Amino acid sequence: MALKIGITGGIGSGKSVICQVFKLLGTPVFEADVWAKKLVNAHSEIKTGLIDWYGPDIYSPNGTIDRKKLAGIIFTDSTQLKKVNGLIHPVVRQEFMIWADKQNSPYVVHEAAILFESGFYKMMDYTILVTAPENMRIDRVTKRDGSTIEAVQERMSKQWSDEQKSKLASKEIKNDNKTLLIPQIIEIDKQLKEYGKIW
């Protein structure tokens, strides 16, 4: 059975880039956010819950979620965000476990923005935290999304700090444009494939 490796990092840390490198090394990667976006449109339990709470208009006439409307609700009210996460996350976890069982690999990667916050890290064999200086993260996100610095800082304030996350992480990957990135990933891949653990 494949080892389960959770990878997380704050917005703009570069965890998606790192997961792409793991993919290139032949490791199956489960992107929790991508799956959540799919399931919100396809899973009957999630759809029913959202319609019950926010009315049928939360979905467009073609049956896909109205992302703008949902974002307007959950990103301005932490209670609603918790409620929606409580509906979606258990389904994503279930899908991950089914998916992981089907993989034929020494280890699989589960990429999730809120791996620690959601408590899902407890189901992982090891966890990796991707870190980068705050100013670098802000710069990356403003260039990538066209967001304002204030909007990025607001999103960051809703996530756990790296200090909080590092207490629970098995390993850290530094993505600070100073430490070479690829050797860090290759070393972890080697340890997992040869020894089945991370030092």
C-alpha positions as protocol buffer text, in pm:
chain_id: "A"
residue {
  index: 1
  type: MET
  ca { x: 0 y: 0 z: 0 }
}
residue {
  index: 2
  type: ALA
  ca { x: 137 y: 342 z: -99 }
}
residue {
  index: 3
  type: LEU
  ca { x: 260 y: 582 z: 167 }
}
residue {
  index: 4
  type: LYS
  ca { x: 44 y: 894 z: 189 }
}
residue {
  index: 5
  type: ILE
  ca { x: 238 y: 1220 z: 178 }
}
residue {
  index: 6
  type: GLY
  ca { x: 55 y: 1546 z: 244 }
}
residue {
  index: 7
  type: ILE
  ca { x: 194 y: 1863 z: 86 }
}
residue {
  index: 8
  type: THR
  ca { x: 77 y: 2205 z: 192 }
}
residue {
  index: 9
  type: GLY
  ca { x: 189 y: 2566 z: 205 }
}
residue {
  index: 10
  type: GLY
  ca { x: 42 y: 2912 z: 229 }
}
residue {
  index: 11
  type: ILE
  ca { x: -90 y: 3099 z: -73 }
}
residue {
  index: 12
  type: GLY
  ca { x: 196 y: 3183 z: -311 }
}
residue {
  index: 13
  type: SER
  ca { x: 439 y: 2937 z: -149 }
}
residue {
  index: 14
  type: GLY
  ca { x: 467 y: 2740 z: -474 }
}
residue {
  index: 15
  type: LYS
  ca { x: 328 y: 2405 z: -359 }
}
residue {
  index: 16
  type: SER
  ca { x: 163 y: 2342 z: -697 }
}
residue {
  index: 17
  type: VAL
  ca { x: 498 y: 2383 z: -877 }
}
residue {
  index: 18
  type: ILE
  ca { x: 658 y: 2138 z: -634 }
}
residue {
  index: 19
  type: CYS
  ca { x: 377 y: 1888 z: -692 }
}
residue {
  index: 20
  type: GLN
  ca { x: 440 y: 1916 z: -1067 }
}
residue {
  index: 21
  type: VAL
  ca { x: 801 y: 1810 z: -1002 }
}
residue {
  index: 22
  type: PHE
  ca { x: 680 y: 1509 z: -801 }
}
residue {
  index: 23
  type: LYS
  ca { x: 457 y: 1421 z: -1099 }
}
residue {
  index: 24
  type: LEU
  ca { x: 760 y: 1438 z: -1330 }
}
residue {
  index: 25
  type: LEU
  ca { x: 933 y: 1193 z: -1096 }
}
residue {
  index: 26
  type: GLY
  ca { x: 645 y: 951 z: -1156 }
}
residue {
  index: 27
  type: THR
  ca { x: 452 y: 1011 z: -834 }
}
residue {
  index: 28
  type: PRO
  ca { x: 69 y: 1023 z: -848 }
}
residue {
  index: 29
  type: VAL
  ca { x: -59 y: 1356 z: -711 }
}
residue {
  index: 30
  type: PHE
  ca { x: -410 y: 1417 z: -576 }
}
residue {
  index: 31
  type: GLU
  ca { x: -495 y: 1788 z: -595 }
}
residue {
  index: 32
  type: ALA
  ca { x: -760 y: 1840 z: -328 }
}
residue {
  index: 33
  type: ASP
  ca { x: -871 y: 2183 z: -457 }
}
residue {
  index: 34
  type: VAL
  ca { x: -921 y: 2051 z: -812 }
}
residue {
  index: 35
  type: TRP
  ca { x: -1123 y: 1756 z: -680 }
}
residue {
  index: 36
  type: ALA
  ca { x: -1333 y: 1986 z: -459 }
}
residue {
  index: 37
  type: LYS
  ca { x: -1419 y: 2200 z: -764 }
}
residue {
  index: 38
  type: LYS
  ca { x: -1527 y: 1887 z: -956 }
}
residue {
  index: 39
  type: LEU
  ca { x: -1725 y: 1738 z: -670 }
}
residue {
  index: 40
  type: VAL
  ca { x: -1917 y: 2057 z: -597 }
}
residue {
  index: 41
  type: ASN
  ca { x: -2073 y: 2018 z: -941 }
}
residue {
  index: 42
  type: ALA
  ca { x: -2106 y: 1640 z: -948 }
}
residue {
  index: 43
  type: HIS
  ca { x: -2172 y: 1505 z: -599 }
}
residue {
  index: 44
  type: SER
  ca { x: -2542 y: 1487 z: -511 }
}
residue {
  index: 45
  type: GLU
  ca { x: -2489 y: 1520 z: -133 }
}
residue {
  index: 46
  type: ILE
  ca { x: -2286 y: 1842 z: -176 }
}
residue {
  index: 47
  type: LYS
  ca { x: -2531 y: 1988 z: -428 }
}
residue {
  index: 48
  type: THR
  ca { x: -2831 y: 1913 z: -207 }
}
residue {
  index: 49
  type: GLY
  ca { x: -2661 y: 2069 z: 96 }
}
residue {
  index: 50
  type: LEU
  ca { x: -2566 y: 2389 z: -86 }
}
residue {
  index: 51
  type: ILE
  ca { x: -2913 y: 2427 z: -242 }
}
residue {
  index: 52
  type: ASP
  ca { x: -3079 y: 2370 z: 97 }
}
residue {
  index: 53
  type: TRP
  ca { x: -2865 y: 2642 z: 256 }
}
residue {
  index: 54
  type: TYR
  ca { x: -2840 y: 2902 z: -20 }
}
residue {
  index: 55
  type: GLY
  ca { x: -3128 y: 2827 z: -258 }
}
residue {
  index: 56
  type: PRO
  ca { x: -3131 y: 2684 z: -615 }
}
residue {
  index: 57
  type: ASP
  ca { x: -2969 y: 3002 z: -752 }
}
residue {
  index: 58
  type: ILE
  ca { x: -2636 y: 2892 z: -603 }
}
residue {
  index: 59
  type: TYR
  ca { x: -2613 y: 2677 z: -919 }
}
residue {
  index: 60
  type: SER
  ca { x: -2632 y: 2818 z: -1273 }
}
residue {
  index: 61
  type: PRO
  ca { x: -2902 y: 2690 z: -1509 }
}
residue {
  index: 62
  type: ASN
  ca { x: -2645 y: 2451 z: -1663 }
}
residue {
  index: 63
  type: GLY
  ca { x: -2597 y: 2283 z: -1323 }
}
residue {
  index: 64
  type: THR
  ca { x: -2255 y: 2428 z: -1233 }
}
residue {
  index: 65
  type: ILE
  ca { x: -2190 y: 2616 z: -912 }
}
residue {
  index: 66
  type: ASP
  ca { x: -2208 y: 2996 z: -927 }
}
residue {
  index: 67
  type: ARG
  ca { x: -1854 y: 3050 z: -797 }
}
residue {
  index: 68
  type: LYS
  ca { x: -1890 y: 3426 z: -760 }
}
residue {
  index: 69
  type: LYS
  ca { x: -2205 y: 3392 z: -551 }
}
residue {
  index: 70
  type: LEU
  ca { x: -2058 y: 3118 z: -330 }
}
residue {
  index: 71
  type: ALA
  ca { x: -1730 y: 3311 z: -285 }
}
residue {
  index: 72
  type: GLY
  ca { x: -1930 y: 3620 z: -186 }
}
residue {
  index: 73
  type: ILE
  ca { x: -2095 y: 3416 z: 90 }
}
residue {
  index: 74
  type: ILE
  ca { x: -1804 y: 3216 z: 231 }
}
residue {
  index: 75
  type: PHE
  ca { x: -1518 y: 3464 z: 205 }
}
residue {
  index: 76
  type: THR
  ca { x: -1701 y: 3733 z: 400 }
}
residue {
  index: 77
  type: ASP
  ca { x: -1836 y: 3504 z: 673 }
}
residue {
  index: 78
  type: SER
  ca { x: -1607 y: 3255 z: 848 }
}
residue {
  index: 79
  type: THR
  ca { x: -1907 y: 3064 z: 990 }
}
residue {
  index: 80
  type: GLN
  ca { x: -2039 y: 2998 z: 639 }
}
residue {
  index: 81
  type: LEU
  ca { x: -1690 y: 2902 z: 520 }
}
residue {
  index: 82
  type: LYS
  ca { x: -1663 y: 2646 z: 801 }
}
residue {
  index: 83
  type: LYS
  ca { x: -2009 y: 2512 z: 718 }
}
residue {
  index: 84
  type: VAL
  ca { x: -1931 y: 2467 z: 346 }
}
residue {
  index: 85
  type: ASN
  ca { x: -1591 y: 2313 z: 422 }
}
residue {
  index: 86
  type: GLY
  ca { x: -1763 y: 2072 z: 660 }
}
residue {
  index: 87
  type: LEU
  ca { x: -1984 y: 1957 z: 373 }
}
residue {
  index: 88
  type: ILE
  ca { x: -1715 y: 1930 z: 103 }
}
residue {
  index: 89
  type: HIS
  ca { x: -1403 y: 1810 z: 288 }
}
residue {
  index: 90
  type: PRO
  ca { x: -1534 y: 1472 z: 410 }
}
residue {
  index: 91
  type: VAL
  ca { x: -1630 y: 1386 z: 50 }
}
residue {
  index: 92
  type: VAL
  ca { x: -1286 y: 1492 z: -79 }
}
residue {
  index: 93
  type: ARG
  ca { x: -1120 y: 1277 z: 191 }
}
residue {
  index: 94
  type: GLN
  ca { x: -1330 y: 979 z: 90 }
}
residue {
  index: 95
  type: GLU
  ca { x: -1237 y: 1028 z: -276 }
}
residue {
  index: 96
  type: PHE
  ca { x: -870 y: 1057 z: -184 }
}
residue {
  index: 97
  type: MET
  ca { x: -873 y: 726 z: 6 }
}
residue {
  index: 98
  type: ILE
  ca { x: -1044 y: 548 z: -286 }
}
residue {
  index: 99
  type: TRP
  ca { x: -799 y: 707 z: -532 }
}
residue {
  index: 100
  type: ALA
  ca { x: -491 y: 625 z: -318 }
}
residue {
  index: 101
  type: ASP
  ca { x: -589 y: 257 z: -295 }
}
residue {
  index: 102
  type: LYS
  ca { x: -588 y: 235 z: -675 }
}
residue {
  index: 103
  type: GLN
  ca { x: -235 y: 376 z: -722 }
}
residue {
  index: 104
  type: ASN
  ca { x: 58 y: 148 z: -791 }
}
residue {
  index: 105
  type: SER
  ca { x: 344 y: 356 z: -651 }
}
residue {
  index: 106
  type: PRO
  ca { x: 569 y: 354 z: -341 }
}
residue {
  index: 107
  type: TYR
  ca { x: 401 y: 676 z: -230 }
}
residue {
  index: 108
  type: VAL
  ca { x: 131 y: 921 z: -335 }
}
residue {
  index: 109
  type: VAL
  ca { x: 104 y: 1294 z: -276 }
}
residue {
  index: 110
  type: HIS
  ca { x: -202 y: 1473 z: -144 }
}
residue {
  index: 111
  type: GLU
  ca { x: -179 y: 1846 z: -217 }
}
residue {
  index: 112
  type: ALA
  ca { x: -409 y: 2061 z: -3 }
}
residue {
  index: 113
  type: ALA
  ca { x: -406 y: 2429 z: 93 }
}
residue {
  index: 114
  type: ILE
  ca { x: -555 y: 2359 z: 438 }
}
residue {
  index: 115
  type: LEU
  ca { x: -406 y: 2017 z: 514 }
}
residue {
  index: 116
  type: PHE
  ca { x: -335 y: 2108 z: 878 }
}
residue {
  index: 117
  type: GLU
  ca { x: -634 y: 2336 z: 937 }
}
residue {
  index: 118
  type: SER
  ca { x: -876 y: 2064 z: 822 }
}
residue {
  index: 119
  type: GLY
  ca { x: -714 y: 1796 z: 1040 }
}
residue {
  index: 120
  type: PHE
  ca { x: -659 y: 1577 z: 732 }
}
residue {
  index: 121
  type: TYR
  ca { x: -284 y: 1569 z: 802 }
}
residue {
  index: 122
  type: LYS
  ca { x: -362 y: 1304 z: 1066 }
}
residue {
  index: 123
  type: MET
  ca { x: -441 y: 1058 z: 786 }
}
residue {
  index: 124
  type: MET
  ca { x: -103 y: 1111 z: 619 }
}
residue {
  index: 125
  type: ASP
  ca { x: 213 y: 909 z: 685 }
}
residue {
  index: 126
  type: TYR
  ca { x: 427 y: 1222 z: 642 }
}
residue {
  index: 127
  type: THR
  ca { x: 364 y: 1589 z: 575 }
}
residue {
  index: 128
  type: ILE
  ca { x: 569 y: 1843 z: 381 }
}
residue {
  index: 129
  type: LEU
  ca { x: 538 y: 2217 z: 432 }
}
residue {
  index: 130
  type: VAL
  ca { x: 641 y: 2445 z: 144 }
}
residue {
  index: 131
  type: THR
  ca { x: 764 y: 2783 z: 270 }
}
residue {
  index: 132
  type: ALA
  ca { x: 866 y: 3114 z: 113 }
}
residue {
  index: 133
  type: PRO
  ca { x: 912 y: 3466 z: 254 }
}
residue {
  index: 134
  type: GLU
  ca { x: 586 y: 3660 z: 286 }
}
residue {
  index: 135
  type: ASN
  ca { x: 689 y: 3943 z: 50 }
}
residue {
  index: 136
  type: MET
  ca { x: 782 y: 3686 z: -217 }
}
residue {
  index: 137
  type: ARG
  ca { x: 448 y: 3507 z: -176 }
}
residue {
  index: 138
  type: ILE
  ca { x: 256 y: 3835 z: -208 }
}
residue {
  index: 139
  type: ASP
  ca { x: 454 y: 3926 z: -520 }
}
residue {
  index: 140
  type: ARG
  ca { x: 384 y: 3584 z: -679 }
}
residue {
  index: 141
  type: VAL
  ca { x: 10 y: 3600 z: -615 }
}
residue {
  index: 142
  type: THR
  ca { x: -39 y: 3960 z: -730 }
}
residue {
  index: 143
  type: LYS
  ca { x: 141 y: 3877 z: -1056 }
}
residue {
  index: 144
  type: ARG
  ca { x: -42 y: 3545 z: -1100 }
}
residue {
  index: 145
  type: ASP
  ca { x: -397 y: 3650 z: -1012 }
}
residue {
  index: 146
  type: GLY
  ca { x: -387 y: 4026 z: -1065 }
}
residue {
  index: 147
  type: SER
  ca { x: -496 y: 4065 z: -700 }
}
residue {
  index: 148
  type: THR
  ca { x: -415 y: 4368 z: -488 }
}
residue {
  index: 149
  type: ILE
  ca { x: -156 y: 4339 z: -211 }
}
residue {
  index: 150
  type: GLU
  ca { x: -436 y: 4402 z: 45 }
}
residue {
  index: 151
  type: ALA
  ca { x: -652 y: 4120 z: -99 }
}
residue {
  index: 152
  type: VAL
  ca { x: -359 y: 3874 z: -79 }
}
residue {
  index: 153
  type: GLN
  ca { x: -279 y: 3980 z: 278 }
}
residue {
  index: 154
  type: GLU
  ca { x: -645 y: 3931 z: 369 }
}
residue {
  index: 155
  type: ARG
  ca { x: -636 y: 3574 z: 230 }
}
residue {
  index: 156
  type: MET
  ca { x: -309 y: 3506 z: 410 }
}
residue {
  index: 157
  type: SER
  ca { x: -456 y: 3623 z: 740 }
}
residue {
  index: 158
  type: LYS
  ca { x: -720 y: 3349 z: 715 }
}
residue {
  index: 159
  type: GLN
  ca { x: -457 y: 3074 z: 681 }
}
residue {
  index: 160
  type: TRP
  ca { x: -238 y: 2931 z: 955 }
}
residue {
  index: 161
  type: SER
  ca { x: 110 y: 3083 z: 976 }
}
residue {
  index: 162
  type: ASP
  ca { x: 417 y: 2884 z: 870 }
}
residue {
  index: 163
  type: GLU
  ca { x: 521 y: 2877 z: 1237 }
}
residue {
  index: 164
  type: GLN
  ca { x: 198 y: 2697 z: 1330 }
}
residue {
  index: 165
  type: LYS
  ca { x: 225 y: 2456 z: 1039 }
}
residue {
  index: 166
  type: SER
  ca { x: 594 y: 2377 z: 1087 }
}
residue {
  index: 167
  type: LYS
  ca { x: 519 y: 2228 z: 1431 }
}
residue {
  index: 168
  type: LEU
  ca { x: 314 y: 1957 z: 1257 }
}
residue {
  index: 169
  type: ALA
  ca { x: 521 y: 1910 z: 940 }
}
residue {
  index: 170
  type: SER
  ca { x: 758 y: 1616 z: 893 }
}
residue {
  index: 171
  type: LYS
  ca { x: 972 y: 1810 z: 645 }
}
residue {
  index: 172
  type: GLU
  ca { x: 1006 y: 2159 z: 500 }
}
residue {
  index: 173
  type: ILE
  ca { x: 1082 y: 2253 z: 140 }
}
residue {
  index: 174
  type: LYS
  ca { x: 1221 y: 2605 z: 105 }
}
residue {
  index: 175
  type: ASN
  ca { x: 1102 y: 2783 z: -210 }
}
residue {
  index: 176
  type: ASP
  ca { x: 1279 y: 3113 z: -146 }
}
residue {
  index: 177
  type: ASN
  ca { x: 1481 y: 3156 z: -470 }
}
residue {
  index: 178
  type: LYS
  ca { x: 1797 y: 3103 z: -263 }
}
residue {
  index: 179
  type: THR
  ca { x: 1787 y: 2733 z: -172 }
}
residue {
  index: 180
  type: LEU
  ca { x: 1795 y: 2505 z: -477 }
}
residue {
  index: 181
  type: LEU
  ca { x: 1448 y: 2357 z: -514 }
}
residue {
  index: 182
  type: ILE
  ca { x: 1495 y: 2046 z: -730 }
}
residue {
  index: 183
  type: PRO
  ca { x: 1764 y: 1881 z: -509 }
}
residue {
  index: 184
  type: GLN
  ca { x: 1532 y: 1913 z: -205 }
}
residue {
  index: 185
  type: ILE
  ca { x: 1252 y: 1732 z: -391 }
}
residue {
  index: 186
  type: ILE
  ca { x: 1481 y: 1464 z: -536 }
}
residue {
  index: 187
  type: GLU
  ca { x: 1623 y: 1390 z: -190 }
}
residue {
  index: 188
  type: ILE
  ca { x: 1273 y: 1341 z: -44 }
}
residue {
  index: 189
  type: ASP
  ca { x: 1171 y: 1124 z: -341 }
}
residue {
  index: 190
  type: LYS
  ca { x: 1484 y: 910 z: -294 }
}
residue {
  index: 191
  type: GLN
  ca { x: 1424 y: 867 z: 80 }
}
residue {
  index: 192
  type: LEU
  ca { x: 1063 y: 762 z: 25 }
}
residue {
  index: 193
  type: LYS
  ca { x: 1142 y: 520 z: -260 }
}
residue {
  index: 194
  type: GLU
  ca { x: 1449 y: 363 z: -97 }
}
residue {
  index: 195
  type: TYR
  ca { x: 1363 y: 368 z: 272 }
}
residue {
  index: 196
  type: GLY
  ca { x: 990 y: 437 z: 293 }
}
residue {
  index: 197
  type: LYS
  ca { x: 1040 y: 734 z: 524 }
}
residue {
  index: 198
  type: ILE
  ca { x: 1147 y: 1098 z: 538 }
}
residue {
  index: 199
  type: TRP
  ca { x: 1428 y: 1216 z: 765 }
}
